[in-house]
Amino acid sequence: AMAGEGGVFRLRCSLLGHGQDVRGLTRGLFPQGGFVSVSRDRTARLWSPDGLNRGFTEMHCMSGHSNFVSCVCIIPPSDLYPRGLIATGGNDHNICVFTIDNTAPLYVLKGHKNTVCSLSSGKFGTLLSGSWDTTAKVWLNDRCMMTLQGHTAAIWAVKILPEQGLMLTGSADKTIKLWKAGRCERTFTGHEDCVRGLAILSEMEFLSCANDASVRRWHISGECLQVYYGHTNYIYSISVFPRCKDFVTTGEDRSLRIWKQGECAQTIRLPAQSVWCCCVLDNGDIVVGASDGIIRVFTESSERTASAEEMQAFEDELSQASIDPKTGDLGDINADDLPGREHLKDPGTRDGQTRLIKDDGKVEAYQWSVSEGRWIKIGDVVGSSGATQQTSGKVLFEGKEYDYVFTIDVNESGPSYKLPYNITDDPWLTAYNFLQKNDLNPMFLDQVAKFIMDNTKGQTLLSTSAQFSDPFTGSGRYVPGSSSGPSTIPAADPFTGAGRYVPGSASIAAAPVGGVDPFTGMGAYQSAAAKAENIYFPKKDAVTFDQANPTQILGKLKELNGTASEEHKLTEDDLIILEKLLSVTCNTSAETPTAQQLQTLWRAVNWPEDIVFPALDILRLSVRHPTVNENFCSEKEHVQLIVLLLKFLNPKGKQANQLLALRALCNCFVSHAGQKLMMEQRDEIMTQAIETKSGNKNIHIALATLTLNYAVCLHKVNNVEGKAQCLSVISTVMEVVQDLEAIFRLLVALGTLISDDTNAVQLAKSLGIDSQIKKFVSVSEPAKVKECCRFVLNLL
């Protein structure tokens, strides 16, 4: 059992086995109470507690690296590997993954270009690695899913946070970065030297340690909450005690320090210069690895403390250590001014306090032990422990107050479940969370939500306003079961109404395919029909932007041509040629566009960006034609087309250009040449497209459609990195989008990506996309949003 407050850690055992520095430690899952160590001797070792005495037995020595092994972590149990896996990272740039009972790797992950020095595992089999190549990589099973780029120097520390999709990296560039779904959300600055270690305190807080000899406690919002000083040299590792905020650090000052309530409560010196790593076991014991190749375990429990002989041997070993004065671990040493042995008669003032004396010309170092009331010699010098509330007529459940706590019986024989509910909550979301928490079939969603509404009638705090308002803007909340006003009016086609051409203001309609297509806002669509069958995904064909009014586009082109400089001006003939091109590509005529027409279009799309938009609109419409698609997307031309369109995706540029460039990219997917080009350039296109996420709703719809078209292609060819990038984009864009048509397209893209692919399902969960989209099950209009959302959630 863990000792009470103020317990002192003493040696439990010293373990010999590794031939060189022990560089990494992690507590194991199997066998219970054990741990795994890795070393410069190129091996990893699994240690199991020895039932009879206070020690540990080496169960396995695992090898697979061709160079030093520098880090280790446990991948939690899964159906396939019920006892979990062990991952190790090394100076050979590789990560080896082992099962508990085999000394050779199950598989090797290759991809980093330099030493892998940190590993952390998350839910659903995800693994995060940090490397001296300045990148971190996210792996799922044996594949690299995404690479986190942004640090300018080695990444020494990585951690996956409990909230899904959030990851931390600490680097030699002195910063820590928080990543969400593969994108850097925030950079934490404050450390004055390399960040070496990270430890998670809670969903909202974490600790970091660094070569600046300080530990910092951070809130994930970016604020540094506290700085802890005590070490006198680099701090290499930090580990948190279970179920509390106390922690342990080790460093280059030959010490292990135990921190309680924010103070350094105990300092344990070791007979080795570098104390590389530490981990805390479930019982609160501390395991430490150092440059002398020995693993030492310290405990607060008197039952597990080492025998008097072992204690004496450790103390003797410590007293014989040679301390190099140049490291500065003991402050500035001036041998001439040091007192003699009589100085040790005065007791110390705090635990871990060091005192130097000079005896017979030799300088010796001692450390005060409060628990033993004596000075212990820590070495010869050759060559820091100071630091219910009242309820208001509400029901308590799990320590929190609620308006209602319902008891729900799912079936007669099974257990009943408690469902807490506040009248300000959304019944659908509450029902969804309740089913998830209790691992119940999502098919009960409607039933449970209806139960809540029936049993809380008349208890809604917000009277919904008469006119419809979007449930996400917060201007008025949609309460299912109450009468909501008319749904949003279908956008009228601006081309037929006013006589002004506004690029991108048209409502988007894709051609209906057999019956009713959910992408057209036709209004003939009945929600009842969709209950049983998923008509939304996996989507098989690209969605295009076909809306056109050639007369207006040409009118605008002519008007702007009048303002163009001489070098850009088109002749009358050129304008006639473009008019012809538009009529050929917008009507189903038998004619094919000519080379001359395409050359003229190419000149027009290279106009200055303040007047180019009508030309971009002609490109958007013509690229749907197989001849144009083949020409612009073929081997010869394609680089120019992509460079041109990516230039317009600059978020600082004109929104009309961003919109039309996104739509043109979507329309490229109509034929084979375009699909091939879009897939080859996917990484660059998606990276640039995501930058337009700050745009307006039409831009959001186009961005969602681009993602959907990629999902359609990726569903056919199983490209893991491509799917990972699309999932990351979906997760990022979901955060900012308000428009329900864009949301709907993102949901269809998500459903298409994860259909028939368990890897993609796991990745979507690890990015936390399931919790991001839950809220859309309560959208009333258009019904397709909530229905599609339910189909997606069933897969997740």
N, C-alpha and C positions, 0 to 999 in steps of 0.2 A: 504493500500500500504506500501511497505517497505520504511523506512525512508532513507535519504541519508547517505553518509559517516559520521562517527563521531557521529551518533545517540547514545543516551544513553538508555540502557534498564532499565525500571521501572516495578514495580509490575503491573500485569493486574488483577490477582485474586488469591485467596487461596481456595483450594477445600478440604472439609472434606468428608470423606466417609470410607476410609480404617482405620481399627482398629490398625494396626501395620505398621512397616517400609514399605515404597513403594520401591520395589527392581528393578522394570523394567518398561520401558515406550516405546511405539512406536507410531508414527503417524499413524492414521487410514486412510482407503480409503473411507469407508462409516461409518457414515455420513461425508461429506466433512468438513475438518477443525477440525475434532475430533481426539481423540487418545485413546489408551488402556493402562491401568495401571495394574500392578500385585503386590501382597504384601505378607508379612509374615502372613497376616490374612487368607491365603489360597484361596483368591478370585482374580478374574480378573474383571476389570470394564471398560465399554465402555463409553466414555464421548463425548457429542455432543455440539458444540458451541451454546450458548444460544442467540437466535436472538435479544432479547430485550436489555439485558445489556451486560456487558463485560465478563460474566462468562461462565461456562459450566454446563450442566446437566448430571447427571448419567443416562444412558439409560438402562444399564443392569448390573447385578452383576452375573458373571459366576463362578460356582464352579465345581470341578471335581478332585481336588488334595487332598490327605490325609495329606499333609504337606505344608510347606512354598512354595509359588510360586516365582521363582527367575528370570524368563526371559520371554520375549514375542516377537513375530514377526508376521507380516501379510503375509499370502500366497496370491499372486496376483490372480485376478479374472481368472476363467476358464469357459469353456462352461457350466460345471456342476454347478459351484458356481460363478455366474456372479458378486457377490459382494465380492468375496474373502473369506478367512477363517482366523481365529485367532489361532495361536499356542502358547501354554504356556508350560514352563518347570519347574519342581519342585524338591524339596528335596525328594519326594517319588520315584525318579528315572524315573518318567513317563513324557510323553509329551501329553498334551490334545489338541485336535483340535476342535474348535468351529465354528459354522456358526454365522453370524452377529446377527441372531435373536433368538438364543436359549441359555438358560442359562446352559444347560447340554451339555457335549461334544458329538460331532458327532462320534469321535472315539478316542481311547487312544493308543499311540505308546509305546510299552514296549520293552526293550532290554538293556538300560544302567544299569550299576550295582551300580550307585551312583548318587548324585544330578546332574540334568541337569541344567547348569547355563548359557547357551548361545544358541541362535537360530538365523538362518539367512535363508531367502528364496531366491530361484533362479527362473529361467524360467522353464516352463513346469512342474510346481508343485513340484519341488525338494525342500527339506528342509534339512539344515545342522544343527546338534546339537553338542554341546560340553559338556563334563561332567567331574566331579571329578574322574571318573573311568579311566582317562588319554586317552580316545578315543574320536573321533568325529564320528558321523554316518551320512550317506546320506540316506534320506528317499524319497520314491516316493509314493505319496498318502498314503496308510496305511501300506507300507512294507519297511523294512530296505534293502537298495540296497548294501551298502558297509560300512565297518568300517575302519576308518583311524587310523592306529596304528603307533606310533613312539615317541610320547612325553613320558617323564618319570615322569610327575606329572600332576595334574589337568589341564584340558583345560578350561580357564576362558572366552575365546572370540573366536567366529567364524564368518567368513564373506564369502559369495560367491562373487567372483569378476565378473565384467560385461562380461569379455571374457569367453566364455563357457568352462566348464570343469575345471576352476581354482578356488581353494578354499584356504582360509587362516585360520590358527588356532593359537591362542596365549595362552601360558601356564605358569603355575607356575614354570616350569623348566627354565624360563627366556628367552625362545626362541619363535620365530614365525616360522611356517612352511607354505610353499606354496605347495599345492597338485595339481597334474594334473591327471585327470581320476583315482583318487584314490591312486596315488603313490606320495610319497614326492619328490618334484623336488628340493627344496632349503630350507635351514634353515637360518633364520636371527638372528644374535646375536648382542648384544649391550646393551640391558636393563640389569640392575644389580639386578632386583628383579622381582617378578611375573608380567607377562603381564596381564592386566585386561580388556582392551578394544581395539577394532579395528574400524576404519572407512575408507570407500573408498573415495578417492578423484577423481580418474579417472581410466581408464583401466590400466594405468601404475604405479599409485602412491596410497599409502595408509598411514594412520596414526595409531600409537599405543600409548597407555598410560599404565603406570605401577605403581607398588608399590614403584618404586624408585623416584617418584614425577616428572618424566619427560615425555614429549610427544616426539615421534620421527616420522619424515616423511621419508618414504622409497620409493625406486624405486623397482619394482618387480624383477629387475635383481639382487637384494641383497644389493644394496648400500644404506647406511643411508644418506639422503640428508640434514637433519637438526634436531637439538635437541632443544626443547623449555622448558625453566625452568620458574617456577612461583609458582606452588603449593608448600606447605611446608610439605605435607604428601601424603599418598597413593592417586593415581588418579583412580577413579572407572569407569568412563565412559567418552566417547567422541562422539560427534555428529557433523556432518558437515552441514553448511548452504547450502540451495539449490543454485545451479548455481554459486558457487564460492568456494574458497579454505579456507574461514574463518571457524572457528569451536568453539565449546563450550566444556569445561571439568568440571567435578565435582569430589569432593574427600572428604577425611577424615579430611580436614582442614576447615570444615564448609563452604566451598565456592563453588561458581559457577564462572568460569572465561570465559570471552569472548575474543577470539583471532582474531585480524584482521591484515592482512599483516605480519603474523609471530610474532606479539607482543601481549602481554596481554593488551587489550585495556580497560577492565573493570573487576572489581572483585565485586561480590555481595555476602555478607555474609548472612548466614541463621541461624535461632535460633535452629539448630540441629547439632549434632556432625558429623554424616555421611550423606553426600549428595550422595546417591547411584547411581542415574541415571538421564539421561536427554535425551530429543529428541527435534528436531527442526521441527516446523510445516511448512506447505507450505508457509504461510505468513511471515515466518521468526521469529515468536514468539518462545520462549524457554519454554519447560515444564520440571520441575525438581521434583524429588521425593526424600524424605529424611527419616531419622530414626524417625522423629516425626509423621509419618503417614500422613502428609499433602502434597498435590500436589500444587506447586506454578507455575504460568505462568507469564513470564516476556515479555514485548513488547517494541519495539522502537517507536511504533505508538502512537501519542498523543490521537487519537480517542479511542484507546483501553485501555489507562492507567486507573488504579483504581482510585476511588474517593479519595478526600483528607482524608476522615475519615478512609478508608481502609489503605491508605498509612501510616497514623499516627499509626493505630493499629499494622501494621507490624513493624514499627520502635520501638514502645513500647515493642513489644514481643521480638525483637532483643536485646533491651537494657537491658531486664531482664534476658537474657540467662546467664547461668554460664559457664565460660570457664575454662577447666581444664589445669593448666599450664604444666602438665606432657606431654601433647600431642606435645608440642613444636611448635604449630601452630603460636605462636607469638614470637618465638625465646626464648633465655634464659632470664628469668625474675628474676631480683634481686630487690625486693620491696624497699629496703633501698635507692637505687640510683635513684628512680623514681621522676620526677618533679611533681609539684602540678597542680591544675586546670588552672593556668595562662598560662601553656604551650600550651593550646588550642587556645590562641589568635594568635599564629603564624600559618599562613596558611600552608596546606600541599603542597608537591611539585609534587605529581602525584596521579592519581585516584587510590583508593584502598589502599593507604599508611596507615599503622596502627600506632597508638601512644598510649602508656600506660601512665596513670597518677595515682597519689596516692591522694585520697581525704578522709580525716577523717579516715585514716588507711585502707581504702578499695582501691583495685586496679581496675581501670576501663579501658576498651579497646575502642578506637574510630577509625573510619575509615574515611579518607578524601574523600569527594565527590566533584569532579571538577565541575559537572553540577550545584550543588547547592551552591558551595563555602563555605561549612561548614563541621565541624567534626560531624559525626553521631555515637552515642554510639552503639557499637555492643555487649556489654555484660560486666558482672563483672567477673574478673579473680579470681577463687577460686581454691584452691587445688594446595603475592609478585607481578604494571602495567608497568612492564618495558620491561620489557623485549621485400594501396595495392601496393602491390609491382608493379614494372613495368612489363608489359607483353611483351613477345618476340614473337609477331605474333601468340600468342596462344589464345584459347577461354577460357573464365572464366565460370565455372559452380560451383555453391555452394562454391564460394570463392577459388576454386582450378583451376589450369591451365591444359588444355588438348589440344591435337592436333586436335581433332574433337569433336563436340557435335552434334549427330544425333537426329532428331526427328522421332520417330517411332509411326506409327498408327497401333494399333493391329486390331481394327475393325472400320468401318466408323463412327458408332454412338458414340463410346466411346471416352475417352480423349486421347490425344497424350502424349507420354512419352519421356523424354530427356535421351539420352544414351551417356555419355561421354566416349571417347576412346583415348588412346595414342598408337602410332605405336609400342611401345615396349610391349604393352599388348598382352596377349593371347586371340584371338577372342572367343574361346569356353568358357573360364573362364569369360570373360567380359559378354558374352551373358547369361551365367548361373547366374551370380550375378545380372544382370539387371532384369531377370525374377523373381528372388527371391525377390529383393528389391521392385518391383512393384506388387508382388503377382500375377504374370501371369502364365498361364499354361506352365509347363516344356516341353510340346510337341512342343513349338515354338523354342526350342533350336537350331535345325539345321538351321531353317529359319533365325533366328537373326544372327547366326554366319556367315552364307553365305552372308547376307546383309553387315555385317562389312567387310568381305574379299573383296566383289565385290566393295565396295565403298572406299577402301583404297589400291587398286592395285598399286603395284610398290612402296609402301610407307613403306616397311619393312626395318628396320635398319640393321638387321643381315642377311647376305647372308648365307644360310645354307651350311655347308660343304658337299662335295660329299659323304663321308662315313657316314653311319648312326651313330648318337650318341644319347645316352639316354637323354630324355628331362629333367631328374631330376639331372643329374650330372652337368649340366650347361656348359658342354664343347662345346655345340653347340645346339641352341634352335630349336625345331621342329616347323615350321610355317605351319599350315595346308594350303593346296592349293599350296604350293611350292613343287618341286619334292624332296622327301627325298630319300636318297640312299637305298641300299638293306637292308632288315631287318636283324636282327641278325641271324647268321647261326645256324640252329638247332644243339644242342650240339651232337657231335658224341659220340657213346658209347665207352668209353675208354677201355672197356674190350676186344672189338674185335680188336681195333687198336693196340696200344702198348701192350706189354705183361706184363705190370705192374699192380698190384692190388692196387688201391688207394681207400680207403673206401669213399663212398659218392660222388665220382666225377661223378657217372653215371647220365645221364639225367633221370628224373623221368617220368614214364609213367603209368597211371592207365589203367586198361582194359577198352576199349571203351564199352559203354553200348548202344546198339541200335543206329545205325547211328554214329554220330560223338560226341565224348565226349570232352568238352572244356579243360579237364585236360591233354589231350595228345597233344603234340605239333605236330600233324600229318600234319598240313598244308593243309588238305583237307577241312578245315573248312571255310565256306564262310560267311562273315559278313552280307550279304544281307538277308540271311535266318533268322537271329536272330532278325531283326528289330521288327517284330511283336510280337514274342513270347519269353517269358523269359525261356530259357532252363537252366539257371544257378542255380537258387535257388527257393524255399527251397530245399537243397540237402537232399536226403533220405538215402544215404548209406555212410559209412566211406570210405575215400580215403586211400589206402595203398601203401607201397613202396615194389614193387615186383621184381624189377631189380635184377638179380642174375647171378653169374658166379661161380658155385660150385668149378670147378677145381682150379680157382685162389684163392678162399677163403681158400680151403684146403692146397694149396701150401704154402700160407702165414702162416697158422696155424702150419704146419710142420716146416717151417723155424724158427719161433719164439719159437716153442717148444724146439728146439735145444738150445736156449739161456736161457730157463727157469731154475730156481733153482730146486734142487732135489725134494723138497716137492711139486712143482707145475707140474713137468714133467708128460706128458701123455705117456702111453705105446703105442706100435704099435697097440695093440688091441683097445685101447681107440680111436686112430685116425681112425681105420676102422669103429668103432661104430659111430663116428661123421659123417663119409663119408656117411654111410648108412642113418643116420638121415636126412642129407641134401637131399639125393636123394628121400627119402620118402616125405619130406615136399615140395620139389620144383617141383616134378612131380605129376601128378594126378594119383598116383598109388593107388591100393586098400589097400595096407598095412597100418597099423597104427604104429606110433612110439611106442617104448617099454619103460618101466620104466627104464631099464638099460641105454638106449640112453639118456633119460632126466637127469639121475643122472650124467652121464659123461659130458653132456653139462653144468650142474650146476657147476661142478668142474671147467670147462674151463672158465666160465664167472666170476669166482672168482679169476682169475689170476691178477697179479699186473697191474696197469693201463697203464704202458708203452707197454705191449705186448697183452693186452686183446682184442684189436679191432676185430680180425677175429672171435673170439668166440662170441662177441656181434653181429656180422653180422649174424652168424648162428642162434643166438637167435631171431634176427629181422625177419629172414625168417621163422623159425620154428613156431613162436608164431601165425602165420596165420593159422596153422593147428588146427582144432577143438580139437583134443586130447591134443595137447601141450597147447593150450589156456586154456582148462578146467583144466589141471594139474597145470600150473604155476599161473593161476589167481583164483584158487578155494579158498575156505575159509581157508584151512590149510596153503597153501604156500604163499598166496598173499602178506603178509606184507614183506616177504623177497625179493620178486621180485621188489616191489616198492622201498624199501630201497636201493637195489642194483642199480636200474636205476637212482634214484634221486642223488646218490653219483656221478654218471658220469656227471650230469648236472652242476657240479661246474664250473663257468666261468673260474677259474684258471687252470682247468684240460686240458687234451688234446682235441683239437677240434674234432678229429676223434671219440673220445668216446662220446662227447656231441651229435654229429650228429647221431651216431648209436643208442644211448639211446633214443633220440627223435623219431627216426624212429620206434624203437621197441615199444615205447608207442603208436604211431599212429597205428601200426599193431595189437596191443592188441584189438582194437575196432572191429575186424572182427566177433567175436562171443559173445554170450550172457554173458559168464563168464567174459570175458575181459571188456565188456562195463560196467558191474555191478561194477567191481573193479575200473575202471577208474573214474566212477561217484562218488563212495564212497570216493576216495582219491583226488577228483578234486582240492580242495582248496590247498593242499600241492603240488600236481603235477604242477598246473599252477603257483603257487608262485615261485617254483624252476625253472620251464621252462623259465619264463620271464627273468631270470638272464642270459640266453644264448643270449640275444638280441644283444650283442656286437660281435657275431660271424660272420662267412662268409655267402655268399649267400645261400649255401646249408643248412646251419643251419637255416637260415631265412625261407627257403621253408618248412623245417621240422616243425619249430615252428608254421608257418602259418597253416600247415596241421593238427597239433595237435589241434589248436584252432578250425579249421573247423570241425574236428571229434567231438569235444565237442559240437559245435553248432548243429550238426546233432542230437545228443542225446538230447540236451536241447530243440530242437524244438518239440520233441515227449512228453517230460514231462515238465510241466511248472514250472521250478525252478528259481524263481526271482533272488536269490543271485547268482546262477550259471551263469545266463545270464549277470548279472551286472559284474561279474568277467571277463567273456569272452570279454564283450564290453570294459572293462578297459584294458585288454591285447591287444585287437585289436588297441585301441587308442595309447597305448604306443609303440607297435611294428611298427605301421604305421610311427612313427616319424623317425625311424632309417633305415627302409628297403629301398633298392634301386631296388632290383631285381623284375621285373614285374610279374614273375610267383608267387612269394611270395605275392605280392600286390593282384594279382588276387584271390588267395586262401583266403586272408583276406577279400576281398570284398564279396566272396561267403559266407564265414562264417558270415559276418555282415548281408547280405541279409537273410540268413537262420534264424539267431537269431531274426530279427525284423519282419519276415513274420507273419502275423495274430496275432500280439501282440502289442497293442497300448502302453502298459507300456514300453516295450523295445524300441519302437520308441521314446517315450518321453525321456527315459534315454539316448539313443544314442545322441539325440539333446542336452541334457543338458551337455553331456561330450564334445560337440563341434565336434563330429565325422563328421557331414555333411560338415563342413568347411575344415576338414582335407583331405577329399577324393575328393573334387571338382576338384583338379588339374588333376585327372586321366581321366576326360572326354576328355582331349586332347591328350591322348596317341594314336599314330597311329598304332603301331605294338606291340604286337599282338592285333588285333581288339577286342578280347574278354574282354580285360581290360576295355576299354571305354564303351563297351556295358553293361557289368555287372554293371559298376559304374553308368550308367544312370538309370538302373533298381533300384539300391539301392537308388539313389537320389530321384526317383519318390516316394519311400515310405517315405523318410524323408521330 
